[in-house]
Amino acid sequence: MFKENLGLKLIAISLAVIFWLHSILVSDHKSKVNLPVQLNNLPANISLENMPSSIAFSVEGKGLDILRLAFSRPVASINASGLSAGLDLISLQNYEIDIPENNNVKILGPADNSKIAVQTDVLLKKSVSVKLAFKDRQVQSQLKEYQYFIKPEKVTLHGPKNKVQNITQIQTTEITKEMLEQKIIELPLVPIDPDVNLSDSSVLLTLSGAQESTKVVSNIPLPDGYMVSVVAGRIQGSTDALKSLNASSIKVKISDKPDDKDMYEIQLELPEGLRVLAITPNKISKRR
């Protein structure tokens, strides 16, 4: 008996819910609906920091229309032309809402406050230099052996004054040893703040060849039997190769035959990648 009545009870409850929903959807109501906000006519030199993403509006209409409005979420456009830097108030009375067609809901106005307080700041443009970042000191030292160019060397920042004014440089992502095997390297710039825009998102690092230096090596020993016992050489090459160069790593070669003044020419044999710029003296005579 209970089971037979249970089915009838469920049907009765379902019908009651349907009638209740029908009465709610077709009758007039007042309610609140949160709508997304968009500011129009915002001054070009002003930025906002704590603007709410939505505002509650009081609405009146049939339940179905209110429900459709809540789901469609039309944007409430608010005039912000009068904003200035600092803490300011925005009036919510001057708004426009594009209500969908065939929706007869009436917007009564902001539900809670007629104004909202927002924190504003002046937008600032500033040019800053690009700073290379390295995976480790070894990579930084290795780059010094090359002639390189950064393009662009400076980028422009655009954002709230309080976030831009103290920035003096912007870093690249870290350079690795493997990157230096390429001639042109694209290096993304590290973002500073979501509110700060960069004129360039990356820079190009171009390697144009090894950075060369010179070094004077003294006391290079000569074979016995000549008027001088040592010479000096001015050597050119990469900074790294010159660091390990000393007199003992240089071999001296003297010509077999003298010139018409009875002088013998000196040549220096160097490790690979190094070149002789000058030898002092470059000719010597034998002892008699």
C-alpha positions in Angstrom: 0.0 0.0 0.0 2.9 2.4 0.9 4.7 1.6 -2.4 1.5 2.3 -4.4 1.0 5.7 -2.6 4.7 6.5 -3.0 4.4 6.8 -6.8 1.4 9.1 -6.5 3.2 11.2 -3.9 6.2 11.7 -6.2 4.0 12.7 -9.1 2.2 15.2 -6.9 5.5 16.7 -5.6 6.8 17.0 -9.2 3.7 18.7 -10.4 3.9 21.1 -7.4 7.5 22.0 -8.3 6.6 22.6 -11.9 3.7 24.9 -11.0 5.9 26.7 -8.5 8.6 27.2 -11.1 6.1 28.4 -13.6 4.7 30.9 -11.2 8.2 32.2 -10.4 9.2 32.5 -14.1 6.1 34.2 -15.4 5.4 36.6 -12.5 7.2 39.9 -11.8 10.0 40.1 -9.4 12.8 42.4 -8.1 16.2 41.0 -7.8 20.0 41.6 -8.1 22.2 40.6 -11.0 26.0 40.9 -11.2 27.1 42.3 -14.5 30.6 42.8 -15.9 31.9 46.4 -16.0 33.8 48.2 -18.7 35.0 51.8 -18.4 34.6 54.0 -21.4 36.6 57.3 -22.1 39.3 56.4 -19.6 42.0 59.2 -19.9 45.0 57.9 -21.9 47.5 58.7 -19.1 45.5 57.0 -16.3 45.7 53.4 -15.1 43.4 51.6 -12.6 44.6 49.2 -10.0 41.5 48.0 -8.0 38.6 48.3 -10.3 36.0 45.6 -9.6 35.3 43.2 -12.5 31.5 43.2 -11.9 28.9 45.3 -10.1 25.4 44.3 -8.7 22.4 46.0 -10.4 18.8 46.0 -9.2 16.5 44.7 -11.8 12.8 44.2 -12.2 10.9 41.9 -14.5 9.5 38.5 -15.0 11.5 35.7 -13.5 12.4 34.2 -16.9 13.7 37.5 -18.2 15.8 38.0 -15.1 17.2 34.5 -15.4 18.1 35.1 -19.1 19.8 38.4 -18.2 21.9 36.7 -15.6 23.1 34.1 -18.1 23.7 36.5 -21.0 25.8 38.8 -18.7 25.7 42.0 -20.8 28.4 44.5 -20.1 27.7 47.6 -18.1 29.6 50.5 -19.8 30.5 53.4 -17.4 31.8 56.8 -18.3 35.2 57.4 -16.7 36.3 60.5 -18.5 36.6 62.5 -15.3 39.1 60.3 -13.6 42.4 61.8 -12.3 45.5 60.3 -10.6 45.1 59.2 -7.0 42.2 57.8 -5.1 39.1 58.8 -7.1 35.3 58.0 -7.2 33.5 56.8 -10.2 29.8 57.6 -10.4 27.7 54.5 -11.4 24.7 56.6 -12.5 26.1 57.3 -15.9 25.9 53.8 -17.4 24.8 51.9 -20.5 23.7 48.3 -20.6 22.9 46.6 -23.9 20.0 44.3 -22.9 19.5 41.4 -25.3 16.5 41.5 -27.6 13.2 40.1 -26.5 14.2 40.6 -22.9 11.8 43.0 -21.1 13.7 43.3 -17.8 14.1 46.8 -16.4 17.4 48.0 -14.9 16.7 50.0 -11.8 20.3 51.0 -11.1 23.3 50.0 -9.0 22.1 47.8 -6.1 24.6 48.7 -3.4 26.4 52.0 -4.0 26.0 54.9 -6.4 29.8 55.4 -6.5 32.9 53.2 -6.2 36.4 54.2 -5.0 39.3 53.2 -7.3 43.0 53.7 -7.1 44.4 55.4 -10.1 47.9 56.3 -11.3 49.5 58.2 -14.1 50.9 56.1 -17.0 54.6 56.6 -17.7 56.8 55.8 -20.6 60.5 55.1 -19.9 63.4 53.8 -21.9 65.7 51.4 -20.0 68.8 49.4 -21.0 68.9 45.6 -21.5 71.0 43.6 -19.2 72.3 40.1 -20.2 71.7 37.3 -17.7 74.0 34.2 -17.6 73.5 30.6 -16.4 76.8 30.8 -14.5 80.1 32.8 -14.4 81.8 30.5 -16.9 79.3 31.4 -19.6 79.7 35.1 -18.7 83.5 34.8 -19.1 83.1 32.9 -22.3 81.0 35.6 -23.9 83.7 38.2 -23.2 85.9 36.4 -25.8 83.5 37.4 -28.5 82.5 40.6 -30.2 78.8 40.9 -29.8 75.9 43.2 -30.4 72.5 43.5 -28.7 69.5 44.7 -30.7 67.7 46.6 -29.4 70.0 47.8 -26.6 67.1 49.6 -24.9 63.4 48.9 -24.6 60.5 51.2 -23.7 58.4 50.5 -20.6 54.8 51.7 -20.4 52.8 51.4 -17.2 51.7 52.9 -13.9 54.2 55.5 -12.7 54.7 53.9 -9.3 55.8 50.6 -11.0 57.9 52.1 -13.8 59.8 55.0 -12.3 62.3 53.0 -10.3 63.1 50.5 -13.0 66.6 51.1 -14.5 67.2 48.0 -16.6 65.5 44.8 -17.8 67.1 41.4 -17.8 67.1 38.7 -20.5 66.6 35.1 -19.8 69.8 33.3 -18.9 72.4 32.6 -21.6 73.7 29.1 -21.6 76.9 27.6 -22.9 75.0 25.8 -25.7 73.5 29.1 -26.9 77.0 30.5 -27.6 77.4 28.0 -30.4 74.9 30.0 -32.4 75.7 33.2 -34.3 72.4 34.9 -33.6 70.5 34.2 -30.3 67.0 35.4 -29.5 66.7 36.1 -25.8 63.2 36.7 -24.3 63.0 39.5 -21.8 61.9 38.7 -18.3 58.5 40.2 -17.6 58.5 42.9 -14.8 54.8 43.2 -13.8 51.5 42.3 -15.5 50.6 46.1 -15.6 53.9 47.1 -17.3 54.1 46.7 -21.1 57.3 46.3 -23.0 58.0 47.7 -26.5 59.9 44.4 -27.3 59.4 41.0 -25.8 62.9 39.8 -26.8 66.3 41.0 -28.1 68.8 39.5 -30.5 72.3 38.8 -29.4 74.6 38.6 -32.4 78.1 37.1 -32.1 80.5 38.4 -34.8 83.7 36.6 -33.9 86.2 36.2 -31.1 87.2 39.2 -29.1 91.0 39.5 -29.5 93.6 41.1 -27.3 97.4 41.5 -27.4 100.1 40.5 -24.9 103.8 41.1 -24.7 105.8 38.0 -23.7 109.3 38.8 -22.5 112.4 36.6 -21.9 111.8 34.2 -24.7 115.1 32.2 -24.6 117.3 31.9 -27.7 119.8 29.2 -28.5 123.4 29.7 -27.4 125.9 31.3 -29.6 124.2 34.6 -30.4 124.8 38.1 -29.2 121.5 38.3 -27.2 120.1 35.5 -25.1 116.4 36.5 -25.0 113.8 38.3 -27.1 110.3 39.7 -26.5 107.2 39.2 -28.7 103.9 41.1 -29.0 101.3 38.4 -29.6 97.6 38.7 -30.7 94.8 36.3 -30.0 91.8 35.5 -27.9 91.8 36.5 -24.3 91.5 33.0 -23.1 94.4 31.7 -25.2 96.6 34.6 -24.2 96.0 33.9 -20.5 97.9 30.6 -20.7 100.7 31.9 -23.0 104.2 32.2 -21.5 107.8 32.2 -22.7 108.2 28.5 -22.3 105.3 27.8 -24.7 106.9 29.7 -27.5 109.5 28.1 -29.8 112.1 30.2 -31.5 113.2 29.6 -35.1 116.3 31.3 -36.5 117.1 31.5 -40.2 120.0 29.3 -41.4 121.7 32.0 -43.5 122.4 35.6 -42.5 121.5 38.6 -44.6 123.9 41.0 -46.3 124.6 42.6 -42.9 125.4 39.2 -41.4 122.1 39.3 -39.3 119.9 36.3 -38.7 116.1 36.6 -38.8 114.0 35.4 -35.8 110.6 33.7 -36.1 108.3 32.6 -33.3 106.2 29.5 -33.4 103.0 29.9 -31.4 100.1 27.7 -30.2 97.2 27.5 -32.7 95.1 30.7 -33.0 97.8 33.1 -32.0 99.7 35.5 -34.2 103.0 37.4 -33.9 102.7 41.2 -34.3 106.3 42.1 -33.5 109.6 40.6 -32.2 112.2 42.7 -30.3 114.8 42.3 -31.6 113.7 40.7 -34.9 117.3 40.0 -36.1 120.4 39.0 -34.2 124.1 38.3 -34.9 126.3 35.4 -33.8 129.1 35.7 -31.4 132.6 35.7 -32.9 
